[in-house]
């Protein structure tokens, strides 16, 4: 399956695909990675299947980084202290579920904004780190020996 996904990909295009899938895969919004990675891959003419696959592979990181992104967003935008423990969220929903949804919605938007500020620099860094690594891993395209040496190559049309 991996050979099929990387078929015909250069180190640059594969590193762009992995960088886009990796960065989009950790967005702190559950359920949007497939649509977002498909749209970005289509826009930049990347391998859509490989981009979505990478975004799925990094989803455990999405769960690990969601709360740090949300806390970073809360502190960047001055939303005040919001306790994100399960017990505190349960108490918030029992007290006033509309207010709890509002606070959590704003906190999640702040987390998405924090992710967005870090996504482009992280993606560019990942792209440039992966190019030399993938250049060593990917097979080099084969060049016909006659063409590579500059000798003429005779092409038969089959009408002789």
C-alpha positions as protocol buffer text, in pm:
chain_id: "A"
residue {
  index: 1
  type: UNK
  ca { x: 0 y: 0 z: 0 }
}
residue {
  index: 2
  type: UNK
  ca { x: 283 y: 242 z: 83 }
}
residue {
  index: 3
  type: UNK
  ca { x: 445 y: 170 z: -255 }
}
residue {
  index: 4
  type: UNK
  ca { x: 116 y: 253 z: -424 }
}
residue {
  index: 5
  type: UNK
  ca { x: 81 y: 579 z: -228 }
}
residue {
  index: 6
  type: UNK
  ca { x: 434 y: 701 z: -302 }
}
residue {
  index: 7
  type: UNK
  ca { x: 442 y: 580 z: -661 }
}
residue {
  index: 8
  type: UNK
  ca { x: 598 y: 849 z: -877 }
}
residue {
  index: 9
  type: UNK
  ca { x: 654 y: 1088 z: -587 }
}
residue {
  index: 10
  type: UNK
  ca { x: 972 y: 1288 z: -556 }
}
residue {
  index: 11
  type: UNK
  ca { x: 1129 y: 1353 z: -216 }
}
residue {
  index: 12
  type: UNK
  ca { x: 994 y: 1709 z: -231 }
}
residue {
  index: 13
  type: UNK
  ca { x: 636 y: 1608 z: -308 }
}
residue {
  index: 14
  type: UNK
  ca { x: 638 y: 1329 z: -50 }
}
residue {
  index: 15
  type: UNK
  ca { x: 784 y: 1558 z: 217 }
}
residue {
  index: 16
  type: UNK
  ca { x: 517 y: 1819 z: 136 }
}
residue {
  index: 17
  type: UNK
  ca { x: 251 y: 1549 z: 162 }
}
residue {
  index: 18
  type: UNK
  ca { x: 382 y: 1427 z: 499 }
}
residue {
  index: 19
  type: UNK
  ca { x: 422 y: 1783 z: 631 }
}
residue {
  index: 20
  type: UNK
  ca { x: 68 y: 1884 z: 533 }
}
residue {
  index: 21
  type: UNK
  ca { x: -85 y: 1561 z: 664 }
}
residue {
  index: 22
  type: UNK
  ca { x: 114 y: 1580 z: 986 }
}
residue {
  index: 23
  type: UNK
  ca { x: 30 y: 1940 z: 1060 }
}
residue {
  index: 24
  type: UNK
  ca { x: -337 y: 1908 z: 973 }
}
residue {
  index: 25
  type: UNK
  ca { x: -362 y: 1579 z: 1162 }
}
residue {
  index: 26
  type: UNK
  ca { x: -297 y: 1751 z: 1496 }
}
residue {
  index: 27
  type: UNK
  ca { x: -555 y: 2032 z: 1464 }
}
residue {
  index: 28
  type: UNK
  ca { x: -742 y: 2042 z: 1796 }
}
residue {
  index: 29
  type: UNK
  ca { x: -1082 y: 1992 z: 1634 }
}
residue {
  index: 30
  type: UNK
  ca { x: -1204 y: 1635 z: 1619 }
}
residue {
  index: 31
  type: UNK
  ca { x: -1361 y: 1534 z: 1289 }
}
residue {
  index: 32
  type: UNK
  ca { x: -1224 y: 1796 z: 1051 }
}
residue {
  index: 33
  type: UNK
  ca { x: -890 y: 1643 z: 957 }
}
residue {
  index: 34
  type: UNK
  ca { x: -1017 y: 1440 z: 661 }
}
residue {
  index: 35
  type: UNK
  ca { x: -1196 y: 1731 z: 496 }
}
residue {
  index: 36
  type: UNK
  ca { x: -918 y: 1978 z: 570 }
}
residue {
  index: 37
  type: UNK
  ca { x: -635 y: 1752 z: 455 }
}
residue {
  index: 38
  type: UNK
  ca { x: -825 y: 1657 z: 138 }
}
residue {
  index: 39
  type: UNK
  ca { x: -892 y: 2021 z: 53 }
}
residue {
  index: 40
  type: UNK
  ca { x: -533 y: 2133 z: 114 }
}
residue {
  index: 41
  type: UNK
  ca { x: -388 y: 1835 z: -74 }
}
residue {
  index: 42
  type: UNK
  ca { x: -617 y: 1901 z: -370 }
}
residue {
  index: 43
  type: UNK
  ca { x: -532 y: 2272 z: -369 }
}
residue {
  index: 44
  type: UNK
  ca { x: -158 y: 2209 z: -376 }
}
residue {
  index: 45
  type: UNK
  ca { x: -181 y: 1901 z: -602 }
}
residue {
  index: 46
  type: UNK
  ca { x: -45 y: 1661 z: -345 }
}
residue {
  index: 47
  type: UNK
  ca { x: -128 y: 1292 z: -316 }
}
residue {
  index: 48
  type: UNK
  ca { x: -466 y: 1309 z: -141 }
}
residue {
  index: 49
  type: UNK
  ca { x: -467 y: 947 z: -22 }
}
residue {
  index: 50
  type: UNK
  ca { x: -119 y: 980 z: 129 }
}
residue {
  index: 51
  type: UNK
  ca { x: -204 y: 1314 z: 293 }
}
residue {
  index: 52
  type: UNK
  ca { x: -518 y: 1172 z: 455 }
}
residue {
  index: 53
  type: UNK
  ca { x: -326 y: 860 z: 562 }
}
residue {
  index: 54
  type: UNK
  ca { x: -59 y: 1069 z: 734 }
}
residue {
  index: 55
  type: UNK
  ca { x: -326 y: 1280 z: 906 }
}
residue {
  index: 56
  type: UNK
  ca { x: -484 y: 958 z: 1037 }
}
residue {
  index: 57
  type: UNK
  ca { x: -148 y: 823 z: 1155 }
}
residue {
  index: 58
  type: UNK
  ca { x: -79 y: 1133 z: 1367 }
}
residue {
  index: 59
  type: UNK
  ca { x: -423 y: 1141 z: 1529 }
}
residue {
  index: 60
  type: UNK
  ca { x: -289 y: 1004 z: 1860 }
}
residue {
  index: 61
  type: UNK
  ca { x: -80 y: 1323 z: 1869 }
}
residue {
  index: 62
  type: UNK
  ca { x: -400 y: 1519 z: 1808 }
}
residue {
  index: 63
  type: UNK
  ca { x: -544 y: 1381 z: 2129 }
}
residue {
  index: 64
  type: UNK
  ca { x: -223 y: 1445 z: 2322 }
}
residue {
  index: 65
  type: UNK
  ca { x: -182 y: 1801 z: 2193 }
}
residue {
  index: 66
  type: UNK
  ca { x: -545 y: 1918 z: 2210 }
}
residue {
  index: 67
  type: UNK
  ca { x: -531 y: 2039 z: 2571 }
}
residue {
  index: 68
  type: UNK
  ca { x: -188 y: 2207 z: 2536 }
}
residue {
  index: 69
  type: UNK
  ca { x: -315 y: 2391 z: 2225 }
}
residue {
  index: 70
  type: UNK
  ca { x: -632 y: 2495 z: 2409 }
}
residue {
  index: 71
  type: UNK
  ca { x: -435 y: 2615 z: 2711 }
}
residue {
  index: 72
  type: UNK
  ca { x: -196 y: 2807 z: 2485 }
}
residue {
  index: 73
  type: UNK
  ca { x: -493 y: 2967 z: 2308 }
}
residue {
  index: 74
  type: UNK
  ca { x: -657 y: 3058 z: 2639 }
}
residue {
  index: 75
  type: UNK
  ca { x: -341 y: 3229 z: 2760 }
}
residue {
  index: 76
  type: UNK
  ca { x: -275 y: 3403 z: 2425 }
}
residue {
  index: 77
  type: UNK
  ca { x: -625 y: 3547 z: 2402 }
}
residue {
  index: 78
  type: UNK
  ca { x: -674 y: 3616 z: 2772 }
}
residue {
  index: 79
  type: UNK
  ca { x: -984 y: 3405 z: 2815 }
}
residue {
  index: 80
  type: UNK
  ca { x: -918 y: 3351 z: 3184 }
}
residue {
  index: 81
  type: UNK
  ca { x: -862 y: 3030 z: 3369 }
}
residue {
  index: 82
  type: UNK
  ca { x: -1061 y: 2737 z: 3242 }
}
residue {
  index: 83
  type: UNK
  ca { x: -1024 y: 2406 z: 3417 }
}
residue {
  index: 84
  type: UNK
  ca { x: -1023 y: 2124 z: 3168 }
}
residue {
  index: 85
  type: UNK
  ca { x: -1035 y: 1826 z: 3401 }
}
residue {
  index: 86
  type: UNK
  ca { x: -1315 y: 1580 z: 3345 }
}
residue {
  index: 87
  type: UNK
  ca { x: -1463 y: 1642 z: 3689 }
}
residue {
  index: 88
  type: UNK
  ca { x: -1468 y: 2019 z: 3639 }
}
residue {
  index: 89
  type: UNK
  ca { x: -1630 y: 1983 z: 3297 }
}
residue {
  index: 90
  type: UNK
  ca { x: -1899 y: 1757 z: 3447 }
}
residue {
  index: 91
  type: UNK
  ca { x: -1968 y: 2017 z: 3718 }
}
residue {
  index: 92
  type: UNK
  ca { x: -1985 y: 2291 z: 3453 }
}
residue {
  index: 93
  type: UNK
  ca { x: -2242 y: 2094 z: 3252 }
}
residue {
  index: 94
  type: UNK
  ca { x: -2451 y: 2013 z: 3560 }
}
residue {
  index: 95
  type: UNK
  ca { x: -2457 y: 2377 z: 3672 }
}
residue {
  index: 96
  type: UNK
  ca { x: -2536 y: 2540 z: 3335 }
}
residue {
  index: 97
  type: UNK
  ca { x: -2486 y: 2335 z: 3022 }
}
residue {
  index: 98
  type: UNK
  ca { x: -2531 y: 2629 z: 2783 }
}
residue {
  index: 99
  type: UNK
  ca { x: -2265 y: 2831 z: 2963 }
}
residue {
  index: 100
  type: UNK
  ca { x: -2038 y: 2524 z: 2969 }
}
residue {
  index: 101
  type: UNK
  ca { x: -2079 y: 2476 z: 2592 }
}
residue {
  index: 102
  type: UNK
  ca { x: -2007 y: 2844 z: 2535 }
}
residue {
  index: 103
  type: UNK
  ca { x: -1688 y: 2834 z: 2746 }
}
residue {
  index: 104
  type: UNK
  ca { x: -1566 y: 2511 z: 2590 }
}
residue {
  index: 105
  type: UNK
  ca { x: -1649 y: 2635 z: 2239 }
}
residue {
  index: 106
  type: UNK
  ca { x: -1447 y: 2952 z: 2294 }
}
residue {
  index: 107
  type: UNK
  ca { x: -1163 y: 2753 z: 2449 }
}
residue {
  index: 108
  type: UNK
  ca { x: -1158 y: 2518 z: 2150 }
}
residue {
  index: 109
  type: UNK
  ca { x: -1158 y: 2809 z: 1906 }
}
residue {
  index: 110
  type: UNK
  ca { x: -865 y: 2959 z: 2097 }
}
residue {
  index: 111
  type: UNK
  ca { x: -687 y: 2624 z: 2068 }
}
residue {
  index: 112
  type: UNK
  ca { x: -750 y: 2614 z: 1693 }
}
residue {
  index: 113
  type: UNK
  ca { x: -613 y: 2969 z: 1663 }
}
residue {
  index: 114
  type: UNK
  ca { x: -301 y: 2870 z: 1859 }
}
residue {
  index: 115
  type: UNK
  ca { x: -259 y: 2568 z: 1630 }
}
residue {
  index: 116
  type: UNK
  ca { x: -302 y: 2790 z: 1323 }
}
residue {
  index: 117
  type: UNK
  ca { x: -25 y: 3024 z: 1441 }
}
residue {
  index: 118
  type: UNK
  ca { x: 212 y: 2731 z: 1485 }
}
residue {
  index: 119
  type: UNK
  ca { x: 101 y: 2522 z: 1187 }
}
residue {
  index: 120
  type: UNK
  ca { x: 279 y: 2705 z: 906 }
}
residue {
  index: 121
  type: UNK
  ca { x: 620 y: 2735 z: 1076 }
}
residue {
  index: 122
  type: UNK
  ca { x: 599 y: 2372 z: 1195 }
}
residue {
  index: 123
  type: UNK
  ca { x: 494 y: 2253 z: 849 }
}
residue {
  index: 124
  type: UNK
  ca { x: 775 y: 2442 z: 675 }
}
residue {
  index: 125
  type: UNK
  ca { x: 1029 y: 2307 z: 924 }
}
residue {
  index: 126
  type: UNK
  ca { x: 899 y: 1952 z: 883 }
}
residue {
  index: 127
  type: UNK
  ca { x: 908 y: 1988 z: 503 }
}
residue {
  index: 128
  type: UNK
  ca { x: 1273 y: 2096 z: 495 }
}
residue {
  index: 129
  type: UNK
  ca { x: 1379 y: 1831 z: 748 }
}
residue {
  index: 130
  type: UNK
  ca { x: 1208 y: 1554 z: 551 }
}
residue {
  index: 131
  type: UNK
  ca { x: 1347 y: 1638 z: 205 }
}
residue {
  index: 132
  type: UNK
  ca { x: 1700 y: 1500 z: 265 }
}
residue {
  index: 133
  type: UNK
  ca { x: 1568 y: 1206 z: 469 }
}
residue {
  index: 134
  type: UNK
  ca { x: 1322 y: 1100 z: 202 }
}
residue {
  index: 135
  type: UNK
  ca { x: 1584 y: 1159 z: -69 }
}
residue {
  index: 136
  type: UNK
  ca { x: 1786 y: 877 z: 86 }
}
residue {
  index: 137
  type: UNK
  ca { x: 1488 y: 646 z: 134 }
}
residue {
  index: 138
  type: UNK
  ca { x: 1301 y: 681 z: -195 }
}
residue {
  index: 139
  type: UNK
  ca { x: 1433 y: 491 z: -496 }
}
residue {
  index: 140
  type: UNK
  ca { x: 1598 y: 706 z: -758 }
}
residue {
  index: 141
  type: UNK
  ca { x: 1423 y: 718 z: -1097 }
}
residue {
  index: 142
  type: UNK
  ca { x: 1590 y: 493 z: -1352 }
}
residue {
  index: 143
  type: UNK
  ca { x: 1736 y: 663 z: -1657 }
}
residue {
  index: 144
  type: UNK
  ca { x: 1801 y: 472 z: -1978 }
}
residue {
  index: 145
  type: UNK
  ca { x: 2178 y: 428 z: -2017 }
}
residue {
  index: 146
  type: UNK
  ca { x: 2176 y: 546 z: -2380 }
}
residue {
  index: 147
  type: UNK
  ca { x: 1982 y: 861 z: -2299 }
}
residue {
  index: 148
  type: UNK
  ca { x: 2199 y: 935 z: -1994 }
}
residue {
  index: 149
  type: UNK
  ca { x: 2520 y: 920 z: -2203 }
}
residue {
  index: 150
  type: UNK
  ca { x: 2383 y: 1137 z: -2479 }
}
residue {
  index: 151
  type: UNK
  ca { x: 2384 y: 869 z: -2748 }
}
residue {
  index: 152
  type: UNK
  ca { x: 2095 y: 867 z: -2990 }
}
residue {
  index: 153
  type: UNK
  ca { x: 1820 y: 616 z: -2920 }
}
residue {
  index: 154
  type: UNK
  ca { x: 1641 y: 453 z: -3211 }
}
residue {
  index: 155
  type: UNK
  ca { x: 1268 y: 427 z: -3175 }
}
residue {
  index: 156
  type: UNK
  ca { x: 1090 y: 162 z: -3373 }
}
residue {
  index: 157
  type: UNK
  ca { x: 742 y: 235 z: -3502 }
}
residue {
  index: 158
  type: UNK
  ca { x: 672 y: -122 z: -3602 }
}
residue {
  index: 159
  type: UNK
  ca { x: 600 y: -29 z: -3971 }
}
residue {
  index: 160
  type: UNK
  ca { x: 908 y: -168 z: -4143 }
}
